[in-house]
């Protein structure tokens, strides 16, 4: 047996307490209990110093009257019995206020707990194999749910006629097409007709590469006359080396000396000029430029491309979407050759009414943009889900 203070670790509290009693004895005291790396750590001691400093939890003498009460021999000292005081009106009102306050606290706590329970139960179905095989409606929806699509898009885009079909493959393709028609739009024309293409997104989403790829697509379609690569929001005095390299590859001019007023003048004075602008640096600074330009000119000749990296979580997509200031942002999924585009993110974009216009990888600048329409997106879903 150990004499003194020690720390005991175990996988759970019961095992830890057994070790404490075995090593320190029944009369030891617990000084602290905490959870570290999934294990319970208890600090305990049988040292007289700590034992004397810990208040006794009970006094055996206080239980002596229990037996006297049972035998009818309880000694009652009338002088120690307090008289019943009639509560005043103020005290009653105060109690009512306290009760009302506690009720509100309880209501809020219960509401929060129920929300957490709903979240946990969101993806749970109670069924058995027999029901799945017989109930076609339930089976199709469940299989799509297993792929990662949300309840919202399944209920909205899995049509009744498809549910009645005892053919999951047909129902799956029909669902993909309905979802694709909601997500995709003929956005290539919008990019090619806009005078100003603003490429934005959070750090690391591939904005600079996306700006170069859009410039390359415009060069291939319209030629390299009157197209300029530009960069705003970066703290340094010169454009990034990556953007310079892309400009040399495409043989187009590049600048980082433009300001918001210059962008406005270019749109007004030159009908043929096209500026592809990499809003490098801080996302919020880019948002201010987008908001100011759209408030001044509208978004007819301005196309904002919002870069979202493949592999992003639903929470990240929600966070980015809540901050973007563009009126009609064109969503570009970047780095698709590094991470998969998840069904949950496509579901969330549909729920947020986001339009997916571009899918891109990272390995090539020339001929590496996939402009999505409903047919392209349907094909992509069929091949990947």
Secondary structure, DSSP 8 states (H G I E B T S, - for coil): ---SEEEEEESSHHHHHHHHHHHH-TT-EEEEEEEETTEEEEEEE--HHHHHHS--S--GGGGHHHHHHHHT-----GGG--------HHHHHHHHHHHHHHHHHHHHHHHHHHHHHHHHHTT-----HHHHHH-HHHHHHHHHHHHT--HHHHHHHS-HHHHHSS-HHHHHHHHHHHHHHHHB---HHHHHH-SEEEEE-STTS-HHHHHHHHHHHHHHHH-STTEEEEEES-SSSS--HHHHHHHHHHT-EEES---HHHHHHHHHH-SS-EEEEEE-S-HHHHHHHHHHHHHHH-SSSEEEEEEEETT--HHHHHHHHHH---SS-EEEEE-TTTS---HHHHHHHHHTT-EEEEEE-SS-STT-EEE--HHHHHHHHHHH-
